[in-house]
Amino acid sequence: MTVSDSNGLQIIAEADGGDDVFESGIEILVAPDDDIVSPSVRIQSPSNNAHLSGEVTFSGVASDNSFLSRIEISIDGDTPDTAGGTSSWSYSLITNSLTDGEHLVTARAVDASGNSASDSIRVVTENGQSIHLVSPNRGTVWRAGTTASIQWSTINLTNVMIMYSLDGGTSYYELAQTVLDTDPEWGNYRWRVPNAPTERARILVQGYFGEAPVESEVFAISANDNPVVLIEPTADLVATAGEPIDVVWSAEGVDFVLLEYSLEDGLEWSIIDVVKVSDEQWGRYEWLAPWVSTPFARVRAYVSDGASSTSDPFVIQPPTGLIAGDVEVERINISGHIPKDFGEVDKLTIQGRKVKMGASGAFDANIVVPVGVESVVVSMEVSRNGRSKKRLLRVDVTQAQPPIEGLEVAEDELRAFLGGKGGVLTWVDGGGTIQVLDFRGSSPQVKPLSSDIDCINPLISPDGTRILYSVGSASGPKLIRARDLTGGSPQQIGAGDVAYWHITANGEKVLYCDWSDKEDNGASGKTYLQSIEFGGTTLVGAPTVLHDRAMDAGVNGDGRWLGQVYNNLWAYDGLYDREYPPSSFFLDDGVPADHQTCNGSMAPDASARLMTLVIPHDWVRVFSYNAELDHFEMTSQFELPAGSQEWEFPEWSTHPGFFTAVLRGPDLKFSVYIGKVSVGTGVPELLRITRKEDNATYSHLFVAP
């Protein structure tokens, strides 16, 4: 087939001798060589001066007297990108990739002869992410080998990376790859200052994907002659699980060295041993490698003045030739996705192998679990335009323990949920008796506290030695008692509603309040403060009135704030003698929180946070004080998990990261759960503790330090 025009242009299409000849029509588009007419183009959406955030689609129309070749989109005059379509076109832009503020967006239409025309609009990006770096400041001097606090706050960022520089910011080194707002280190990261004296140190904090980077002012690191130097293991070591590794160091002027190891590149540390100068193994310690598979093992030598020396990462792998048992985990499937904010990904590798991703950024990968290991550390790395992000995932492979007798949870499962910590859990069973589970030691058992019945609101002391509780009807006045957890007679504290511990360096007290009718919102009662004997329950002196309202949500960790939740929310700032009535509480969208509430408590730390049950039992919410706006606003909303009908009796634990609550199922039976406190709206991470048939109600958790 031959196509020609009046200018002598010919295009010939021939069959190739096979069966795969052209089966569809051929469209030949030829631009006149005398075409000097420019096309037209118009941006239809968004409008000029539009304020944008997140992912936005730009769209418009274009036309030409012959035909259009392409539509190009450029931002602030940068290298253009090609839009989809021509006469009707669209272009997707992730505005998070731009700095907040005004930007010029230009659409340029180009025809086949090279003629072009453009249309431009100005838009304002407002993604609102920011970081405020509190410490260090100009003039700060941190001593090498000591622990310093890097402090920051964020807006619309829940995950940050921390880096440091020793040359004024010319080059940076990764300090913490990711710190989540649910981590204990959030906002206050403890950094072991390196032994690298300089007058030009800087800290850089930015979002996990590079958002809102902020540098500190230049500060100094002063010299500290390190008294300990770790010599072995070295980076080229490939150790075998279960076999000895030589840990070699030199030290001067110290009495002992604490040896530790990490399997996750220094994210967490475990003790190997404490070696004294007088020990035979001083200077060279034979350590049996744990049964793990990891390329990120480290060893650290630590001495009493805070100085330490850490090895480079090395490999621990299981021995070859092991035979799998009857039940053996051989592979683990990992599923995940790369957030859109990261942009187009060049490569994703897991354990050094390239992994394919779907159009939405989703991926799946199988991880081999070597026979016999107790832990596997998995490395996941994603790269784009020369920059990369790495995550480490540790999977523990352990033999499951049976549940603690009478409960739904095993001891190791309970400890793992609490980050390896022990503690004491107490709850009121269906018969109104207080049950206690002390899992600070081995082989924990559930034991009744006493023969008291009709008990409510048990609260363990911050030191984990005593318990407060009330005896009587939940909807009326009660007797308030205190007991030692190990036994003994109860101490009558007073009469009223509920009581809370208030233990500080200045003394030990019990805070309790009168019973107040629901409609009174605490106004028909008072709150009292009763001193007690240090470490005991014996009363010291008479109670004093702390507040002229029954503040039934108790006191926060430093004693400044009181809370009230029965019917409506109320708070009191004791430092400035200021009341915060229900009109001072707002939801996260700015709407007044005028809903009915019941049961709750103040946070056990120095923050002004109030946790409460929302009627009709659909949510547990946390309201936090906003000093700038001088009011409380919702920062957490815990939704019901699937299969549950109601929340009941939420109570903050002695640790600000955990709470206990009861969930009612469709069978109208209750179970106690431990939950993790998180920011935002969603179903919290939960661990079921009691059986349904126990119909447990009020509960409280002490988390050991």
C-alpha positions, 0 to 999 in steps of 0.5 A, spaced: 500 500 500 502 506 498 500 513 500 502 520 497 501 527 497 502 533 492 509 534 494 512 527 493 511 524 500 510 517 499 509 512 505 509 505 503 507 499 507 508 492 505 506 485 508 512 481 511 511 474 507 507 472 514 501 472 517 502 478 521 500 484 516 497 490 518 490 488 520 487 495 522 487 502 518 493 506 518 492 514 519 497 518 516 498 525 519 502 530 515 503 537 517 503 543 511 510 545 510 507 552 510 503 552 517 504 558 521 498 558 525 499 557 533 494 552 536 490 555 542 490 552 549 486 553 556 487 551 563 480 550 565 481 547 572 483 549 577 481 556 577 487 561 577 489 563 585 486 556 587 489 554 594 491 546 593 493 541 597 494 533 596 494 530 589 490 535 584 488 534 577 489 540 572 485 539 566 483 543 560 482 544 552 486 545 546 485 546 538 489 547 532 488 548 524 492 542 523 493 537 529 496 537 536 502 534 537 502 534 545 501 538 551 506 540 556 506 542 563 511 546 567 511 548 574 515 555 576 518 554 569 522 548 571 523 542 566 516 540 562 512 534 563 507 531 558 500 531 559 495 526 558 491 527 551 491 533 547 484 537 545 482 535 551 488 534 556 489 532 564 495 532 568 496 529 575 500 533 580 502 531 587 502 538 591 506 535 597 512 535 592 512 543 592 514 548 597 507 551 600 506 558 597 504 561 590 506 557 584 506 558 576 503 553 572 503 553 565 500 549 559 503 549 553 500 546 546 505 544 541 503 542 534 506 538 528 510 544 525 512 546 532 508 552 533 506 553 540 501 557 545 501 557 552 496 559 558 498 560 565 495 560 572 497 561 579 496 557 585 497 556 592 499 550 595 497 549 602 499 542 605 501 545 612 506 540 614 511 544 618 517 542 624 519 546 629 526 544 632 526 546 640 533 543 641 539 544 640 540 552 639 545 556 638 550 556 643 548 549 645 554 545 647 553 537 648 559 533 651 561 527 646 559 521 649 553 523 653 546 523 652 543 529 649 535 531 648 533 532 641 526 536 641 521 538 636 514 539 635 510 538 628 504 540 624 501 535 620 507 530 620 507 523 624 513 520 622 520 524 622 527 522 620 533 525 624 540 527 621 546 530 624 552 534 621 559 535 624 561 540 618 555 546 619 550 542 614 555 540 608 554 533 609 549 529 614 549 522 617 543 518 619 541 518 626 534 516 626 531 513 620 524 513 622 521 516 629 513 515 629 508 519 633 506 513 637 514 512 639 516 514 646 521 518 643 517 522 639 518 529 640 524 528 645 529 523 642 535 521 646 542 521 642 548 519 644 553 524 642 559 522 638 566 523 640 567 528 634 569 535 637 566 540 633 564 548 633 559 547 627 554 541 629 547 541 626 541 537 627 536 536 621 529 534 622 524 532 616 518 528 614 520 521 613 519 523 605 523 529 606 517 534 608 518 540 611 526 539 613 528 544 618 536 545 621 538 547 627 542 553 629 550 551 629 552 548 636 558 545 639 560 538 641 566 538 646 571 533 647 571 527 651 577 522 651 573 516 650 575 511 655 573 505 652 574 502 644 571 496 641 576 492 637 572 486 635 567 484 632 568 488 625 564 489 619 567 483 615 564 478 620 559 473 618 558 469 625 554 463 626 548 462 630 549 458 637 557 459 636 562 464 640 564 471 637 570 474 640 568 481 643 574 485 644 575 492 647 580 496 651 579 501 656 582 505 661 580 508 668 574 504 669 571 498 673 567 495 669 564 495 661 557 493 660 557 489 653 550 489 649 548 487 642 543 489 637 540 485 632 536 491 628 542 496 627 542 499 633 534 500 634 534 496 640 539 493 645 540 487 649 545 486 655 550 481 653 554 481 660 557 486 665 565 484 665 569 487 671 576 489 671 578 483 675 574 478 671 578 473 667 574 475 660 576 482 661 578 485 654 576 479 651 569 476 652 566 470 648 559 471 647 555 465 644 551 468 638 543 468 638 539 464 634 537 469 629 538 471 622 540 478 621 545 482 617 544 488 622 548 485 628 552 490 632 555 490 639 556 496 644 561 497 650 558 501 655 562 504 661 559 508 667 560 515 665 556 514 659 561 513 654 561 507 649 564 504 643 559 501 637 561 496 632 559 496 625 554 492 622 555 484 621 552 478 619 549 472 624 546 466 620 544 460 622 548 453 621 547 449 615 544 442 615 539 443 620 533 439 619 526 442 620 522 439 625 514 437 625 512 444 625 517 449 622 515 456 619 519 456 613 516 462 609 513 469 611 509 473 606 510 480 607 504 485 604 505 493 604 505 499 599 509 505 598 505 511 599 503 516 593 507 522 597 513 518 595 512 519 588 514 514 582 519 509 585 525 506 581 526 500 585 524 496 591 528 491 594 527 486 600 533 482 603 537 485 597 532 482 592 528 486 587 520 486 588 515 488 583 510 493 585 502 494 583 500 500 580 497 503 587 504 501 590 502 495 593 507 489 593 508 482 596 514 478 598 516 471 601 521 471 606 525 465 607 525 463 615 532 459 616 531 452 620 532 453 627 532 461 628 528 465 633 528 471 630 529 474 622 531 481 621 528 483 614 531 489 610 526 493 605 529 499 601 525 503 596 529 508 592 527 514 587 531 519 583 538 517 587 535 517 594 533 511 598 529 509 604 530 503 609 526 499 614 528 494 618 522 488 620 524 483 626 520 477 626 520 473 632 519 465 631 517 463 638 513 457 641 507 459 643 505 459 650 498 456 653 494 462 656 494 464 663 489 460 667 483 463 667 484 468 661 485 469 654 492 471 653 499 468 654 504 471 659 509 472 653 503 475 649 502 480 654 509 482 655 510 482 648 504 487 647 507 491 652 514 492 649 517 486 653 515 490 660 511 486 666 506 489 670 500 488 674 493 488 671 486 488 676 479 488 674 472 487 677 469 480 675 462 479 674 461 478 682 463 485 684 470 482 686 477 485 684 481 480 681 489 481 680 494 479 675 501 480 677 506 478 671 512 482 674 515 475 675 514 468 672 508 464 672 503 469 673 496 467 676 490 471 677 488 472 685 482 475 688 484 482 692 479 480 698 473 478 699 470 485 698 464 485 693 460 491 689 467 494 688 468 499 682 474 503 679 480 499 682 487 503 681 494 501 682 499 506 685 504 508 680 509 504 684 505 498 683 505 496 691 498 498 693 491 499 690 485 504 691 478 502 690 470 504 691 465 499 694 458 500 693 453 502 688 456 505 681 450 510 681 451 513 688 455 514 694 461 509 696 466 507 701 473 509 698 478 504 701 486 502 700 490 496 700 497 493 699 497 488 693 500 483 698 495 483 703 493 486 709 487 490 712 483 495 708 484 502 710 478 507 709 480 513 705 473 516 706 466 516 703 464 519 696 465 516 689 472 515 686 479 516 688 486 517 684 493 516 687 497 523 687 504 521 688 510 526 687 517 527 690 513 532 695 509 526 698 504 521 697 496 523 697 490 520 695 485 525 691 478 523 691 471 526 690 464 526 692 458 523 689 455 528 684 448 526 680 449 526 673 445 532 671 449 536 676 456 535 672 460 535 678 457 541 681 454 538 687 460 535 690 467 537 692 474 534 691 479 532 696 486 531 698 488 526 703 495 525 705 498 518 706 504 515 709 510 514 704 509 507 701 503 505 705 496 506 706 495 510 713 492 516 713 496 522 715 492 528 718 485 530 715 483 531 708 483 538 705 478 541 699 482 541 693 476 543 688 469 545 689 467 541 684 467 533 684 472 532 679 471 524 677 476 523 672 482 525 677 489 528 676 494 528 671 501 526 672 504 532 675 498 534 679 497 540 675 490 538 671 484 535 674 478 532 669 471 531 670 467 526 665 460 524 668 455 527 663 459 533 660 467 534 660 470 539 665 477 541 666 481 545 671 488 548 671 491 548 678 497 552 676 493 558 674 486 557 677 482 556 671 476 552 669 475 549 662 467 548 662 464 544 657 464 549 652 472 549 652 472 542 648 472 541 641 472 536 636 478 535 631 473 539 626 472 545 630 465 543 632 463 543 640 464 537 643 457 537 646 456 530 647 454 526 653 460 522 656 461 517 662 468 514 665 474 517 664 481 519 666 487 524 666 493 522 662 499 519 667 504 524 665 505 531 665 500 532 659 493 535 659 490 530 656 483 527 658 480 520 656 473 519 656 467 514 654 462 517 649 455 516 650 452 512 646 458 508 647 461 508 640 467 511 641 473 513 646 476 519 645 482 523 648 482 531 648 488 535 649 489 542 651 491 547 646 495 552 649 495 557 643 488 557 643 487 556 650 482 550 649 481 542 649 481 539 642 480 532 640 486 528 638 484 521 638 478 517 637 478 510 638 473 506 634 469 499 635 473 493 633 469 489 628 464 484 632 463 489 638 457 493 640 460 498 646 466 501 649 465 501 657 470 503 662 476 506 659 482 507 664 489 510 662 494 506 665 500 508 669 504 508 662 501 514 657 502 509 651 496 504 654 489 504 657 484 498 659 477 498 657 471 493 656 468 491 650 461 488 649 460 483 644 453 481 641 452 476 646 451 482 651 458 479 655 464 483 657 471 482 656 477 486 658 482 489 653 489 492 653 489 498 648 495 502 645 494 509 645 494 513 638 493 519 635 487 520 630 481 516 628 481 508 628 481 502 631 486 501 636 491 496 637 488 491 642 489 485 646 484 481 649 485 479 657 479 476 660 474 471 658 467 473 656 463 469 661 467 473 667 463 479 665 469 483 667 467 491 668 472 496 671 480 495 670 486 498 671 494 497 668 500 498 672 506 498 667 513 496 670 518 501 668 
